[in-house]
């Protein structure tokens, strides 16, 4: 127990130093440290339930991951140390002439409603709907868990709906902070968002819901901190208060989505297992690891599975995951979890050097994307960053960066880019008429 407590102290110190340096709640580095700190806290809170036994190697692995990530991130910031000053000057010049496009409210609403109807019809086609709502959702969950094919159209509809919802959230915040439209406009923009939430609920995929929540919160922070009239300190304090409230609400909704799937866990158990067992399972994995390195096959397993499905490589290149860890604690608590920290595949491939290498690369890549949000404010860079920042939140829970290297990420990227282009840059494709307006000096609206 002393090991995990010492780890928490070290993480708090690093988090404090990072905040003093960047003063930013949504930088990749800050979110990554928060992920490990919260998971460590949940492990401590479940000391008796999980019969906690910490391997000292866990401390070195997490510390290596954090330090390597910081070095990768700092390398990008060092390269762009004059980046923000130059980009702000360019941005101020761009605001002198603003191209304003007529947002297709009704087209997107009708499309969302139509896709939602088709989505529900397809999803319920082979499901027993004779029971109640929770029974139906449980049947959907079990069918999806046991079926590996036949859902291509369903996946495309779901990703298209979520992409429209992402664009709608962006437009809603855009109108709230810049145009101050009537309340009617906000309700109209809520239609695609509610359609997407309905489909997330019906499809019983809570991870998609978490990613959507992270997107909304991150995008709001980007808008708020760039439009705030308060000091940096007061702005961050307001962001912190709202974030805490939003996280609590997301946790309750996450719990509710589990209950409608007929999960028997209470709130404490569900949050503990989902948020803390990934890091603790990695700790248990370290106890039994015998040095059988897989040399990249674990980290890039999703990509290798895609290649194997097209018969480009043989099945022998596919490695199985570590599987479930299940045991009964002395107090009668049943521990059962099959999620592992993102560090597990890195360590399985190359040991602690794998953790250093991959965390360094991820830190570099996500920091590079984050720097784009400073260069291209109020544009696609914000949408992209908010939509794909979730691997940092998941670092202590599960690997979500390299694990997303499959066809699904291509579909997500395509639909998000497609609807953004159709809404904000369709003049490039259809040569549609645009409306030119000249904002005041205090206006920062810009659509890239």
C-alpha positions in Angstrom: 0.0 0.0 0.0 2.9 2.4 0.7 3.9 2.0 -3.0 0.6 3.3 -4.4 0.4 6.1 -1.8 3.9 7.2 -2.7 2.9 7.0 -6.4 -0.1 9.3 -5.7 2.1 11.8 -4.0 4.6 11.9 -6.9 1.7 12.3 -9.4 0.2 15.2 -7.4 3.6 16.9 -7.4 4.0 16.4 -11.2 0.5 17.5 -11.8 1.0 20.7 -9.8 4.2 21.5 -11.6 2.5 20.9 -15.0 -0.3 23.2 -14.1 2.2 25.9 -13.0 3.9 25.6 -16.4 1.0 25.3 -18.7 -2.0 26.5 -16.6 -4.3 24.3 -18.8 -6.8 21.7 -17.8 -7.2 20.1 -21.3 -3.6 19.7 -22.4 -2.7 16.0 -23.2 -0.1 15.9 -20.4 -2.5 17.2 -17.7 -5.2 14.8 -18.7 -2.8 11.8 -18.8 -1.5 12.5 -15.3 -5.1 12.9 -14.0 -6.0 9.5 -15.5 -3.2 7.8 -13.5 -4.0 9.8 -10.3 -7.7 9.0 -10.4 -7.1 5.3 -11.0 -4.5 5.2 -8.2 -7.1 6.8 -5.9 -9.7 4.3 -6.7 -7.3 1.5 -6.0 -6.6 2.9 -2.5 -10.4 3.3 -1.9 -10.9 -0.3 -2.7 -8.1 -1.6 -0.5 -10.2 -4.1 1.4 -12.5 -5.1 -1.5 -9.6 -5.9 -3.9 -7.2 -7.3 -1.2 -4.6 -4.8 -2.6 -1.1 -6.0 -3.1 1.1 -3.6 -5.1 4.1 -4.6 -7.1 6.9 -2.0 -6.8 7.4 -2.4 -10.5 4.1 -0.6 -11.0 5.6 2.6 -9.6 8.5 2.5 -12.0 6.3 1.7 -15.0 3.8 4.6 -14.3 6.7 7.0 -13.5 8.4 6.0 -16.8 5.2 6.5 -18.7 4.6 10.0 -17.2 8.2 11.2 -17.6 8.4 9.9 -21.2 5.1 11.5 -22.2 6.3 14.8 -20.7 9.5 14.7 -22.6 7.7 14.0 -25.9 5.2 16.8 -25.2 7.9 19.2 -24.2 9.9 18.5 -27.4 6.9 19.6 -29.5 6.4 22.7 -27.4 10.1 23.6 -27.5 10.0 23.4 -31.3 7.0 25.7 -31.4 8.0 28.1 -28.6 7.1 31.1 -30.7 4.1 29.4 -32.1 1.3 31.0 -30.1 2.4 34.6 -30.7 2.6 34.2 -34.4 -0.6 32.3 -34.7 -2.5 34.9 -32.7 -1.3 37.6 -35.0 -2.5 35.6 -38.0 -5.8 34.9 -36.3 -6.4 38.6 -35.5 -5.9 39.3 -39.2 -8.3 36.6 -40.3 -11.1 38.1 -38.2 -11.2 41.2 -40.3 -13.1 39.4 -43.0 -15.3 36.5 -41.8 -17.1 34.2 -44.1 -20.4 33.2 -42.6 -22.3 30.2 -44.0 -26.0 29.5 -43.6 -26.1 26.5 -41.2 -28.4 23.7 -42.6 -30.4 23.2 -39.4 -33.4 21.5 -40.9 -31.5 19.2 -43.3 -29.3 17.8 -40.5 -32.4 17.4 -38.2 -34.3 15.5 -40.8 -31.3 13.4 -41.6 -30.6 12.6 -37.9 -34.2 11.6 -37.3 -34.3 9.4 -40.4 -31.0 7.7 -39.5 -32.1 7.2 -36.0 -35.3 5.4 -37.1 -33.3 3.2 -39.5 -30.7 2.5 -36.7 -33.4 1.3 -34.2 -35.2 -0.8 -36.8 -32.0 -2.6 -37.8 -30.9 -3.1 -34.2 -34.2 -4.5 -33.1 -34.8 -6.7 -36.1 -33.3 -9.8 -34.6 -33.9 -9.0 -30.9 -36.7 -10.3 -28.7 -38.8 -7.3 -27.8 -41.4 -9.0 -25.8 -40.0 -8.0 -22.4 -39.6 -4.6 -20.8 -37.1 -1.8 -21.8 -34.3 -3.1 -19.7 -34.8 -6.6 -21.0 -34.7 -5.4 -24.6 -31.5 -3.5 -24.0 -30.0 -6.5 -22.3 -30.8 -8.6 -25.3 -29.3 -6.1 -27.6 -26.1 -6.0 -25.5 -25.8 -9.8 -25.5 -26.5 -10.1 -29.2 -23.8 -7.5 -30.0 -21.4 -9.3 -27.6 -21.8 -12.7 -29.4 -22.1 -11.5 -33.0 -19.0 -10.4 -34.9 -20.5 -9.7 -38.3 -23.5 -8.2 -40.0 -23.3 -4.8 -38.4 -21.4 -2.8 -41.0 -24.5 -0.7 -42.0 -25.4 -0.2 -38.4 -21.9 1.0 -37.5 -21.9 3.5 -40.4 -25.3 4.9 -39.4 -24.1 5.2 -35.7 -20.8 7.0 -36.7 -22.7 9.3 -39.1 -25.2 10.2 -36.3 -22.4 10.9 -33.8 -20.5 13.0 -36.4 -23.6 15.1 -36.9 -24.0 15.4 -33.2 -20.4 16.6 -32.8 -21.0 19.2 -35.5 -24.2 20.3 -33.8 -22.4 20.7 -30.4 -19.8 22.8 -32.1 -22.4 25.0 -33.8 -24.4 25.4 -30.6 -21.4 26.7 -28.7 -20.4 28.8 -31.7 -23.9 30.5 -31.7 -23.9 30.8 -27.9 -20.6 32.6 -27.6 -20.7 34.6 -30.8 -24.1 35.1 -32.4 -26.4 35.0 -29.3 -29.2 33.4 -31.3 -32.7 32.9 -30.0 -33.6 30.0 -27.7 -35.4 28.4 -30.6 -32.1 27.9 -32.4 -30.6 26.1 -29.5 -33.5 23.7 -29.3 -33.2 23.0 -33.0 -29.5 22.2 -32.6 -30.4 19.8 -29.8 -32.3 17.4 -32.1 -29.3 15.7 -33.7 -27.6 15.6 -30.3 -30.6 13.9 -28.7 -30.8 11.5 -31.6 -27.2 10.4 -31.1 -27.6 10.0 -27.4 -30.7 7.9 -28.0 -28.8 5.6 -30.3 -25.9 5.4 -27.8 -28.4 4.3 -25.2 -30.1 1.8 -27.4 -26.8 0.3 -28.7 -25.7 -0.1 -25.0 -22.2 1.1 -25.7 -21.1 3.1 -22.7 -17.6 3.8 -24.1 -19.1 5.8 -26.9 -21.1 7.8 -24.4 -18.0 8.6 -22.4 -16.2 9.7 -25.5 -19.1 11.9 -26.4 -19.1 13.4 -22.9 -15.4 14.1 -23.1 -15.8 15.7 -26.5 -18.6 18.1 -25.2 -16.6 19.1 -22.1 -13.3 19.6 -24.0 -15.0 21.7 -26.7 -16.8 23.8 -24.1 -13.5 24.5 -22.3 -11.8 25.6 -25.6 -14.6 28.0 -26.3 -14.9 29.3 -22.7 -11.2 29.9 -22.1 -10.8 31.7 -25.5 -13.9 33.9 -24.9 -13.6 34.5 -21.2 -13.3 38.1 -20.0 -12.0 37.0 -16.6 -8.3 36.6 -15.6 -6.6 33.3 -16.4 -6.8 32.3 -12.7 -10.5 33.0 -12.4 -11.2 31.4 -15.8 -9.5 28.2 -14.8 -11.4 28.2 -11.4 -14.7 28.4 -13.3 -13.6 25.6 -15.6 -12.6 23.4 -12.7 -16.0 23.9 -10.9 -18.0 23.2 -14.1 -15.8 20.2 -14.9 -16.3 18.6 -11.5 -20.1 19.0 -11.9 -20.0 17.6 -15.4 -17.9 14.6 -14.3 -20.4 13.8 -11.5 -23.3 14.0 -14.0 -21.4 11.8 -16.5 -20.7 9.3 -13.8 -24.4 9.1 -12.8 -25.5 8.7 -16.4 -22.8 6.1 -16.9 -24.2 4.2 -13.9 -27.7 4.6 -15.3 -26.7 3.1 -18.6 -25.3 0.1 -16.8 -28.5 -0.4 -14.8 -30.7 -0.3 -17.9 -28.5 -3.2 -19.2 -29.5 -5.0 -15.9 -26.0 -4.8 -14.4 -26.2 -5.7 -10.7 -23.3 -3.5 -9.5 -23.9 -0.6 -7.3 -22.5 2.9 -8.1 -19.4 2.4 -6.0 -18.5 -0.9 -7.5 -19.2 0.2 -11.1 -17.0 3.3 -10.8 -14.3 1.4 -9.0 -14.1 -1.5 -11.4 -14.4 0.7 -14.5 -12.0 3.4 -13.4 -9.5 1.6 -11.3 -9.3 -2.0 -12.2 -7.3 -1.3 -15.4 -4.3 -0.1 -13.5 -4.7 -2.7 -10.8 -5.0 -5.5 -13.3 -1.7 -4.3 -14.9 -0.2 -4.4 -11.4 -1.3 -8.1 -11.1 -0.1 -8.7 -14.7 3.4 -7.6 -13.6 3.4 -10.2 -10.9 3.0 -13.1 -13.4 5.0 -11.7 -16.4 7.9 -14.0 -17.3 9.6 -11.9 -20.0 7.9 -13.4 -23.1 8.0 -10.2 -25.2 5.8 -10.0 -28.2 7.8 -7.2 -30.0 5.0 -5.0 -31.2 2.2 -7.6 -31.7 0.4 -6.5 -28.6 0.5 -2.8 -29.1 -0.5 -3.1 -32.8 -2.9 -6.0 -32.3 -5.9 -4.1 -33.8 -3.9 -3.2 -36.9 -2.6 -6.7 -37.3 -6.1 -8.1 -37.0 -7.2 -5.9 -39.9 -4.3 -7.2 -42.0 -5.1 -10.8 -41.0 -8.8 -10.3 -42.0 -7.6 -9.5 -45.5 -5.2 -12.4 -45.5 -2.2 -10.1 -45.8 -0.6 -11.8 -42.7 -1.1 -15.1 -41.1 -3.2 -15.7 -37.9 0.0 -16.7 -36.1 0.9 -13.0 -35.8 -2.2 -12.4 -33.7 -1.7 -12.5 -29.9 -4.5 -13.0 -27.4 -5.2 -10.5 -24.7 -4.5 -11.3 -21.0 -8.1 -12.1 -20.3 -10.3 -11.9 -17.2 -9.0 -11.6 -13.6 -11.5 -13.0 -11.1 -11.3 -13.7 -7.4 -13.3 -13.6 -4.2 -12.1 -11.2 -1.5 -12.1 -12.1 2.2 -15.1 -9.8 2.8 -17.2 -11.5 0.1 -16.5 -9.0 -2.7 -16.3 -10.6 -6.1 -13.6 -9.0 -8.2 -13.9 -9.6 -12.0 -12.3 -7.4 -14.7 -10.8 -7.8 -18.1 -9.5 -4.3 -18.8 -5.9 -3.4 -18.4 -4.0 -0.1 -18.4 -2.6 1.2 -21.7 0.8 0.3 -20.3 0.1 -3.5 -20.5 0.6 -4.0 -24.2 3.6 -1.6 -24.2 5.2 -3.6 -21.4 4.3 -7.0 -23.0 6.0 -5.9 -26.2 9.4 -4.5 -25.0 9.2 -4.3 -21.2 9.7 -0.9 -19.5 11.5 0.3 -22.6 8.3 -0.2 -24.6 6.4 2.0 -22.1 9.1 4.7 -22.5 9.0 4.5 -26.3 5.2 4.4 -26.9 4.4 7.0 -24.2 7.0 9.3 -25.7 5.5 8.9 -29.2 1.9 9.4 -28.0 2.9 12.5 -26.0 4.5 14.0 -29.1 1.6 13.2 -31.4 -1.2 14.5 -29.1 0.8 17.6 -28.2 1.2 18.3 -31.9 -2.5 18.0 -32.4 -3.1 20.2 -29.4 -0.8 22.9 -30.8 -3.0 23.0 -33.8 -5.9 24.1 -31.7 -3.9 27.3 -30.9 -3.0 27.9 -34.5 -6.5 27.3 -35.9 -8.9 28.6 -33.3 -12.7 28.0 -33.6 -12.2 25.6 -36.5 -11.9 21.9 -37.4 -8.8 21.6 -35.2 -11.0 22.1 -32.2 -13.5 19.5 -33.3 -10.7 17.0 -34.1 -8.9 17.5 -30.8 -12.0 17.3 -28.7 -13.2 14.2 -30.6 -9.9 12.2 -30.3 -8.4 13.4 -26.9 -10.0 10.5 -25.0 -7.0 8.2 -25.2 -5.4 10.4 -22.5 -8.4 9.9 -20.3 -8.2 6.2 -20.8 -4.4 5.8 -20.3 -4.8 4.2 -16.8 -7.9 2.3 -17.9 -7.2 0.8 -21.3 -5.2 1.3 -24.4 -7.2 3.5 -26.8 -4.6 5.0 -29.1 -2.9 2.2 -31.1 -6.0 0.0 -30.3 -8.0 2.3 -32.5 -5.9 1.6 -35.6 -8.6 -0.3 -37.4 -11.3 0.4 -40.0 -13.6 1.9 -37.4 -11.3 4.9 -36.9 -11.2 5.5 -40.7 -15.0 5.6 -40.7 -15.1 8.0 -37.7 -12.6 10.3 -39.4 -14.4 10.2 -42.7 -17.9 11.0 -41.3 -16.6 13.8 -39.1 -14.6 15.4 -42.0 -17.5 14.8 -44.4 -20.2 16.6 -42.3 -17.8 19.4 -41.4 -17.0 20.1 -45.0 -20.7 19.9 -46.0 -21.7 22.4 -43.3 -18.8 24.9 -43.2 -16.9 24.5 -46.5 -19.4 23.3 -49.0 -18.7 26.3 -51.2 -15.5 24.5 -52.1 -17.5 21.5 -53.4 -20.8 23.0 -54.6 -19.7 26.6 -55.1 -22.6 27.6 -52.9 -23.4 31.3 -52.1 -21.7 32.7 -49.0 -22.7 35.6 -46.9 -19.9 38.1 -45.9 -20.0 39.9 -42.6 -17.6 42.1 -40.8 -17.3 41.3 -37.0 -16.4 43.8 -34.3 -12.9 43.9 -33.0 -13.9 41.8 -30.0 -15.4 39.0 -32.1 -13.2 36.0 -32.5 -15.5 33.8 -34.6 -13.7 31.9 -37.2 -14.8 28.8 -39.1 -12.0 27.0 -40.8 
